[in-house]
Amino acid sequence: MNRSVERRQFGAIGTVPGEILIGRRCTHPDRGRVRCPAAPLVAAGVRRAGHQAREVPHLRLIAGSEGGDGVSFTASYLDRDGCAVGLVAAAHRTDEAGLAAAREVIMTWSAVWRTRRVMIADVRNACVREPAGSASDTRRRRLGPLRDRACGAPAMTSPSPICPHVAQVHAEARRFADRGDHVVVIGNREHPEASALLALAPGRSVVVESEDDVAALHLPADRVSYLVQPGAVIEQAMPVLAGLRRRYPSLRGAHPDHLCYAGSDRTETIRLVTATSDRTILLGDPDGTAMPGPTVEAVHDPTLLRPAWLAGAECIGIVPAGPSSGRLLTRLVDLLSGLGPLSVVRRRVVTGIDSATEHNMSNSL
């Protein structure tokens, strides 16, 4: 890419003192039509520097720096198809402060150009149903122990499909309650699916989120059953289950094939993308997913990205969060496509369940 990078200064038409024009496209005297997908990033940089910026669909350039009413500063490169991509800003030739700011913003943003990969954590459709008995699961909640929201898919048009795992867990909850057991739900009290399970065994059910919750239980030792809430992270639920078994040795529960791994898959997808990216952007609702760390940036407006944060990053991870993340994702990828050749991939961890019978039969062949 570096071999094709070119920074040039030309004349410009249409400028006025006190305003910097940012072109979404321009016609380069040598390279012809130039796309500028990152123009909103340039405009935001100008405004942060205290200047007025105006994006225009097409900035008119004139060969040589003496023609026209303004001066334009350009940086461009050729993509793999030979098409020109770049940045352009112009100020009136009598506006010394504007000229300096226009030149500086083009130099700053073009300095972070490089070939990049964008790795998207494919978590938006980790579960394609609305929890049974609840229309409120479209609300996003903070991720914490046993609080993964993989079952929090956007509400679908009625009727909502019911996940087989949910149907099985609900059937087990009724069965346990019918035989007189106290039902312990390992999950998140705030999740609507936990409320749905409690409603199936009214007065004989409780939700536990931690081993401390287990220690506080006072139930008949021989009449306790457990369920793992669909959407809970299995790896976080298992220590709680171990504590429950120690407390109640006669504990009974559903078959492990009924466990829902959507929460675990979502958590592992995010971990994988974060661990293999130089920088990770939590895109959308910053309260939706807890992802602390120096390489993670919560972004609700992609145009607010700063060049220093992208400098040197070969791989940018993106974790969509919140109901507006799909629109923001399209916007962010478009902006990044103006900062160097870009490859966009999606990563998703999916856990499948093999029945023991099928496994034994395959091993016997």
ChimeraX attribute file (.defattr): number of C-alpha atoms within 10 A of each C-alpha:
attribute: neighborCount
match mode: 1-to-1
recipient: residues
	/A:1	13
	/A:2	11
	/A:3	7
	/A:4	11
	/A:5	16
	/A:6	13
	/A:7	15
	/A:8	13
	/A:9	20
	/A:10	21
	/A:11	22
	/A:12	27
	/A:13	18
	/A:14	14
	/A:15	21
	/A:16	16
	/A:17	16
	/A:18	16
	/A:19	19
	/A:20	27
	/A:21	28
	/A:22	30
	/A:23	29
	/A:24	21
	/A:25	22
	/A:26	24
	/A:27	16
	/A:28	21
	/A:29	12
	/A:30	7
	/A:31	14
	/A:32	11
	/A:33	15
	/A:34	23
	/A:35	21
	/A:36	27
	/A:37	22
	/A:38	25
	/A:39	24
	/A:40	20
	/A:41	24
	/A:42	29
	/A:43	24
	/A:44	20
	/A:45	25
	/A:46	25
	/A:47	15
	/A:48	12
	/A:49	12
	/A:50	10
	/A:51	18
	/A:52	15
	/A:53	24
	/A:54	16
	/A:55	17
	/A:56	14
	/A:57	12
	/A:58	18
	/A:59	23
	/A:60	20
	/A:61	26
	/A:62	20
	/A:63	14
	/A:64	14
	/A:65	17
	/A:66	14
	/A:67	14
	/A:68	20
	/A:69	17
	/A:70	26
	/A:71	29
	/A:72	31
	/A:73	26
	/A:74	24
	/A:75	22
	/A:76	26
	/A:77	26
	/A:78	20
	/A:79	15
	/A:80	9
	/A:81	6
	/A:82	10
	/A:83	14
	/A:84	21
	/A:85	25
	/A:86	29
	/A:87	30
	/A:88	32
	/A:89	33
	/A:90	34
	/A:91	32
	/A:92	25
	/A:93	20
	/A:94	14
	/A:95	18
	/A:96	13
	/A:97	13
	/A:98	25
	/A:99	23
	/A:100	12
	/A:101	22
	/A:102	29
	/A:103	19
	/A:104	17
	/A:105	23
	/A:106	23
	/A:107	16
	/A:108	15
	/A:109	21
	/A:110	24
	/A:111	15
	/A:112	17
	/A:113	24
	/A:114	18
	/A:115	17
	/A:116	19
	/A:117	19
	/A:118	22
	/A:119	21
	/A:120	24
	/A:121	25
	/A:122	19
	/A:123	24
	/A:124	19
	/A:125	14
	/A:126	22
	/A:127	21
	/A:128	18
	/A:129	19
	/A:130	26
	/A:131	27
	/A:132	19
	/A:133	14
	/A:134	14
	/A:135	14
	/A:136	14
	/A:137	21
	/A:138	18
	/A:139	15
	/A:140	20
	/A:141	17
	/A:142	13
	/A:143	15
	/A:144	13
	/A:145	15
	/A:146	26
	/A:147	21
	/A:148	28
	/A:149	30
	/A:150	24
	/A:151	26
	/A:152	27
	/A:153	22
	/A:154	20
	/A:155	17
	/A:156	13
	/A:157	8
	/A:158	7
	/A:159	7
	/A:160	14
	/A:161	13
	/A:162	14
	/A:163	17
	/A:164	11
	/A:165	17
	/A:166	21
	/A:167	14
	/A:168	15
	/A:169	21
	/A:170	22
	/A:171	15
	/A:172	22
	/A:173	27
	/A:174	16
	/A:175	14
	/A:176	24
	/A:177	20
	/A:178	11
	/A:179	9
	/A:180	13
	/A:181	23
	/A:182	23
	/A:183	29
	/A:184	27
	/A:185	23
	/A:186	28
	/A:187	29
	/A:188	24
	/A:189	18
	/A:190	11
	/A:191	26
	/A:192	20
	/A:193	26
	/A:194	22
	/A:195	19
	/A:196	16
	/A:197	28
	/A:198	21
	/A:199	15
	/A:200	20
	/A:201	21
	/A:202	12
	/A:203	11
	/A:204	17
	/A:205	20
	/A:206	21
	/A:207	23
	/A:208	23
	/A:209	19
	/A:210	20
	/A:211	15
	/A:212	11
	/A:213	15
	/A:214	22
	/A:215	13
	/A:216	9
	/A:217	13
	/A:218	8
	/A:219	15
	/A:220	10
	/A:221	12
	/A:222	13
	/A:223	16
	/A:224	24
	/A:225	23
	/A:226	24
	/A:227	25
	/A:228	27
	/A:229	29
	/A:230	30
	/A:231	31
	/A:232	29
	/A:233	27
	/A:234	22
	/A:235	14
	/A:236	19
	/A:237	20
	/A:238	13
	/A:239	13
	/A:240	20
	/A:241	23
	/A:242	13
	/A:243	16
	/A:244	24
	/A:245	16
	/A:246	12
	/A:247	16
	/A:248	18
	/A:249	11
	/A:250	12
	/A:251	18
	/A:252	17
	/A:253	15
	/A:254	17
	/A:255	11
	/A:256	10
	/A:257	12
	/A:258	18
	/A:259	20
	/A:260	26
	/A:261	23
	/A:262	25
	/A:263	25
	/A:264	23
	/A:265	22
	/A:266	27
	/A:267	21
	/A:268	17
	/A:269	22
	/A:270	26
	/A:271	13
	/A:272	16
	/A:273	25
	/A:274	25
	/A:275	13
	/A:276	13
	/A:277	20
	/A:278	16
	/A:279	23
	/A:280	27
	/A:281	23
	/A:282	26
	/A:283	25
	/A:284	24
	/A:285	17
	/A:286	17
	/A:287	15
	/A:288	19
	/A:289	25
	/A:290	12
	/A:291	20
	/A:292	9
	/A:293	9
	/A:294	8
	/A:295	16
	/A:296	19
	/A:297	18
	/A:298	22
	/A:299	19
	/A:300	19
	/A:301	12
	/A:302	22
	/A:303	18
	/A:304	13
	/A:305	19
	/A:306	15
	/A:307	19
	/A:308	12
	/A:309	13
	/A:310	19
	/A:311	14
	/A:312	15
	/A:313	19
	/A:314	15
	/A:315	21
	/A:316	22
	/A:317	29
	/A:318	27
	/A:319	25
	/A:320	27
	/A:321	24
	/A:322	23
	/A:323	16
	/A:324	13
	/A:325	19
	/A:326	15
	/A:327	11
	/A:328	19
	/A:329	19
	/A:330	11
	/A:331	15
	/A:332	21
	/A:333	19
	/A:334	16
	/A:335	19
	/A:336	21
	/A:337	19
	/A:338	22
	/A:339	27
	/A:340	23
	/A:341	18
	/A:342	19
	/A:343	13
	/A:344	14
	/A:345	12
	/A:346	14
	/A:347	15
	/A:348	17
	/A:349	18
	/A:350	13
	/A:351	11
	/A:352	7
	/A:353	11
	/A:354	9
	/A:355	9
	/A:356	10
	/A:357	9
	/A:358	10
	/A:359	10
	/A:360	10
	/A:361	9
	/A:362	9
	/A:363	8
	/A:364	7
	/A:365	5
